[in-house]
């Protein structure tokens, strides 16, 4: 291995390690001691201290004054989170999958201080906490009931989607008076048959008349 390449690798590992430590430290700073009785986002945000709420304002560069009363900050932050949560999940499919599979639809709460957490997991946890999708409650990742319900509804809707066969447009029927009436073959043949009978009758009549005239002439000669 080239010495320069080895130095770069060590530097990258050290930088990533420092970043993970910073992520973990931020998650610790945003820890709340207990989940709220009303398990909703705004109630959970109210569990933060004003110093913790300042982190969200500075990190996301929100148009919220730090001098506001805590209740005002909590209300404005909760409103911002409603839109931000949808955006961050829609723009990050990996985060969305992690949130659904490893956080919401799991039997056990995730220990955010677990040494076995991967770097990606730790980064995802921080993003979820900083967007109000999950909360660090005494070292366990906790999700408000309203967010759990939203994820469950979305999963049910996606699994219930079935491609329906396309319905063919009804064919336009041509109005009956737009086309000339056609005589059926049977009717035509019957008419033809009637004409031939009449012709035969006329021919027979002419023959009989001719025979009658011949007989009269024969009698006169005698």
C-alpha positions, 0 to 999 in steps of 0.5 A, a space after each residue: 500500500 502506498 504511504 499516502 493512500 494509507 494516510 488518507 484511509 486513516 484520516 477518513 476513518 478518524 473523521 468518520 469516527 469523530 462524526 459518529 461521536 458528534 451524532 451520538 453526543 447530539 442525540 444525548 443532548 436531546 434526551 428527554 426523561 419521559 414520554 408525555 401522557 398525550 402521545 402526540 408530537 406537540 406534547 413530546 416537543 413540550 418535554 424539551 427544555 428551552 435550551 434543547 428547543 434552541 438546537 432545532 431553531 439553530 440547526 434548521 435555521 428556523 424563523 423562530 425567535 429564541 426570545 419567544 415563550 416556550 409554548 410559542 416555540 413548541 407550537 411553531 416548531 410542531 407546525 414546521 415538523 408536519 411539513 419537514 417530516 414528509 419532505 425528509 422521508 420522501 427524499 430519503 428512501 433509506 431513512 424511510 425504510 429504516 424508520 418503518 422497519 427498525 423503529 415503528 414496526 418493531 417489538 422492542 424499543 431501539 437502544 440509542 446508546 447501543 455500542 453495536 449500532 452501525 454508523 448509518 443507524 446512528 446517523 438515521 436516528 439523529 435525523 429522526 430525532 431532529 425532525 420529530 419523527 422519534 424521541 430519545 426517551 431515557 436512552 430508548 427511541 420512542 415514536 409518538 402515537 400519531 406518527 405510528 398511526 401515519 406509518 401504519 396507514 401508509 403501509 396498508 395503503 401501499 400493500 392494498 394497491 392493485 392494478 385494475 384492468 383498464 375498461 374498454 370504452 363502449 363502441 359507438 353504435 351506428 344509428 339504424 337510419 344511417 344505413 339503407 335497409 337491405 333485403 334479406 336473401 330469403 325475401 329476395 328469393 321469395 320475390 324472385 320465385 313469385 315473379 317466375 310464377 306470374 311469368 309462367 301464368 302469363 305464358 300459359 294464358 297466351 298459349 291457351 289463347 293461341 290454341 283457341 284461335 287456331 281451333 276457330 280457324 280450323 272449324 271455319 275451313 271445314 
